[in-house]
Amino acid sequence: MRLICPNCTAQYEVEENAVPPQGRDVVCSACGHGWFHTGAQLNDVLVLAGDAPGAATPPRRPLDAAVVNILREEAEREARARRAATTKDPEPAPPSDAATAEEPVRDIGDITATLHATARLRTAERQAGKRRGWGMGFGFVTGAAAALLALYLLAPVIAREWPALAPAAASFTQQVNMARLWLDDGLREIGIQPRP
């Protein structure tokens, strides 16, 4: 069965048994417009609420209490997530009391706004994670460079205090000195005179 929104003409394919012959309330997920949709008429022709000239709108059937409870719980969960996004210490939600079929269901606009707020929260969390990752990487590289510099500067002390490490300390110092000379030659080639 095909449902067509009378507001924005968005089309939806639904199962035949999704809309009973007496009709039911439906909401367009594209524009948020709600209307009462009657079931399939003669020869499976769909009659949308308000499309048939002179047709009386059938009475609206109230939503099942289980459906109302599910929608209310989801709305409360999303509201808690939205509050948690704006506060550091979210408040626990009070337990929901049993809903009746006569109670109104939240507006689709509120639910859509909640979904957009959740998406913005996830985007902000991803960006914060990227910043934190960059800072950790920078800190690691800076720490490693500082450790190598300390090892270079303390190589004579290490060789004197631990004679078994003297060959390794001398080799490391020689490699660093060769790298310094290579860098000095490269800078001189491009016209930069390093200070002595």
PyMOL commands that set and color helices and strands:
alter all, ss='L'
color gray80, all
select helices_A, chain A and resi 16-18+42-44+65-86+108-153+155-161+163-189
alter helices_A, ss='H'
color red, helices_A
select strands_A, chain A and resi 2-4+11-13+24-27+34-40+46-48
alter strands_A, ss='S'
color yellow, strands_A
deselect
rebuild
show_as cartoon
